[in-house]
């Protein structure tokens, strides 16, 4: 079996079982222990799994609960975010009624938006200001302001969103995996994201490659519930994924 194919199968086994041992893999692939350990080293460096004594666990099993402030996240993978944002902006069509989620990757869309007949609803204060300054019609939903993400959350925001039906919604995520879907650290933000996503005719999740194999505590959508826009494939196992678009 080719190395890439074997590593792809290892990832699938992890998605099914959550963990594997070196012994299990050597028997499954009829390969030497040294070959399997090399595969695990490669996949660990790529972030596709986490090596542990005697085997590996799925990277997504390491829950990430920390959330950096917007000012810090803006500089992470900046070029990738701009590419994704530019492509996402090209999807906005005349008369679209758009939901624009809080986040640095969704915010990267704003400089590239050109369709003036589109209207925007957002829970991000900074997004609303930029959209307004650029001459777009924008509705900022009300509620509680979360300092770290500059997002409006809470019951008032949740109730307001139920009134709307969007042609398209663009969302950010802290973690993405086939098994755990789209995740975020905060239950209040997850409720807003989930509500807006369900009220969007077409939903897009914008994320750079670093978000794959990451899992944060709260799920706001299944992996198949939105079209994923990213800068590169996390690994070959995603090559035939219908709802994933790689932005060049």
N, C-alpha and C positions, 0 to 999 in steps of 0.2 A: 504494500500500500504506500502511496506517495505521502511524504511528510505532511504537506498541507491538508490532505484529505484526512489523515489520522488525527491531526490537531483539531480539525473541524469536528470530527466525531467525538473527541474528548470533551469539547465544549457542549455538544448536544447531550452527552451522558451526564455532565454536570447540571445542565438545565433540568434534566429529568429527575436526578437523584440528589442534587445539592452538594454531594461530596463523592470522591472516588479515592481508592488507594492505588499505590504503584502496583501491588500484586494483582489487583483486579484488572488493571489496564494491560499488564503484561500477558495475562491469560486471555483477555478479550481480543487483543490485537495479535497475539502470538509473536510478540516482539521482545527484545531483550530489555532488562531493567535499565541499562544505561541509555537506551533509545527513548524510553518513556520519560526518564528523568530529564533528558535534553528537551523533550517536547514541553514538559511542565515548566522548565526554566524559561523557554521562549514565551510561552503563554502568560507566565507570571510577569515578565518584563513588559508585555503588551497591555497588562491590566485585565486580561481576559479571565484570569482565575487568581487565586491566592494559594501559594504553596504552603503546606503544613507538613509536619513530620509524618512521613510515610504515605503522602498523597497530596490532595488538593481539595479546596472548597470553592464554591462559586463566589466570584468576587462580590456579587450583589448581596451575599449573606453578611457582609460587613456593613452594618447600617451606619450611614453618615448623618449625624444629627446637627452638626455645626453649619451655620449659614453665614458666609462672609457678607459684609456691607457692600452696597452697590458700588461705591467708589473703588473698592478693591477688585471686585469682579469685573469691572469694565475693562481692565487691562489684561485679563486672562484670555488667551486665544483671541486676541483682538482682530487679527486679519481674517481668521476663520469666521468670526461672527459677522464681520462686514460683508463677506462673500455670501453668507447665508441670508443676511438681511436684505441685500440687494436683490437676490433671486426672489425672496418672499414678497418684496415690494412689487415685483413685476407681475405677481398673481392678482393684484388688486385691479378690478375692472370697473367700468362706468356704473354709477349708481349703487355700488356695493355698500352694504351696511356691515361694518367690520367691528369685531371685538379684538382689541389689542391688549394682551395680557402684560402685566408688569414683568420686567426682566431686562437684562442687558442685551440679549440676542434679539428679542422682539424690538427693543429700542433701536437696534442697528438698522431696522427697516426705514425709520422715519426720514433720514436724509435722502433716500432714494424714491420716496413716494411722489408720484406725479399726477395721479388721477384725482382732479379737483372735485369731481362730482361725487366721490365716495365720502361717506360719513363714518366717524369712528366713535366707539364707546370704549373707555379704558378705565382700569382701576389703578393706574399709575399716574401720580401727580406730575412727575417729570415728563412722561409721554404726552400728557394733556397739554402742558405748557409748550412743548416743542411743536406739536401738531397745530396748536392755535397760532403760534408765531409764524408757522409756514403757510398759514391761510386756510387750513382745513376746518371743516365743521366737526367739533368734538364734544362729546358728552362725558363728563367725569362723574362716575358713580359715587354716591356718598357712603360714609361709614367710618370705621376706625382706621387711623393711619398706623401702619406697621413701620417702625423706624428703619430696621435693617434692610428691608427691600423696597421701601417707599411705596408700598402697595396699600390700597384701601381694602379692608376686610370687614368681617362682622356681619351680623344679622341684617342690618339695613341694606348693605351691599347685596347680600344674598337675595333678599326680597325684591330689590330693584331689578336684578338680572332676570328674574322670572318673567318680567314684563316684555322682554326683548326676544326677537328672533333674528339671528345674524346670518347673512349670506356666507360669510367666512369668519373664522376665528383663528388667531395666531397666538400660540402659547409657548411659554418657557417651561423647563423642567430641570430639577436638580439631579435626577437619575432616570435612566431608561434601561429596561431589559425586557426580553420577551416574556419571561416568567412573571415579573412583578409589575410590568407596565410602566406608566409615567408616575414618578413620585416626587414629593416635596417634603421638607421637614415639618411644616406647620399645618395643623388640621384646619385652621381658619382659612389659610390660603388655598388649601386643597379643595375646600367646599366651594370657594369662588370659582376656581379653575374648572372643577367638575360641572358646576351649574352652567357656566358660559359655554363649555364644550358641548354639552347636551343640547344647548340652544343654538348651535352653529350648524348650518347646512353642510359646510365643509370645514373640518378642523385640521390645522397644521401645528405640529410641534417642532420648534426650531431649537437645534442643539448641536454643539460641536462634538467631535468624537470622544472627548474626555468624559462625557455624561453616560456613555454606554458602560454597562457592568457596574454602575453605581446604583445603590438603592438607599433612599431616605425613607423615613417612617410611614408616610401617608400616601396612598395611591389615589390619583384623581382620574385615571383612565386606563383601560386595557391597551396593550401595545397595538392592537389592530383598530383602535377607535379613532386614530388620526393618521394623517400622512406625515411622516417624519422627514424633515429637511436637515441634512448634515453635510459636513465638509469632506468626509471620507468614510469608507466602510470600516467598522471596527475589526472585522475579520471576514474571511471568505464565507463563513456560514450565513452571512447576511446578503450574499450576492444576488440571490433570487427572491429577495423579500419585496413583495409587490408594493407595500405602503412605505417604502423608504426611497428617497430621492437624494442622490449625491450631487451637490452643487459644485461645479468646476470653476 
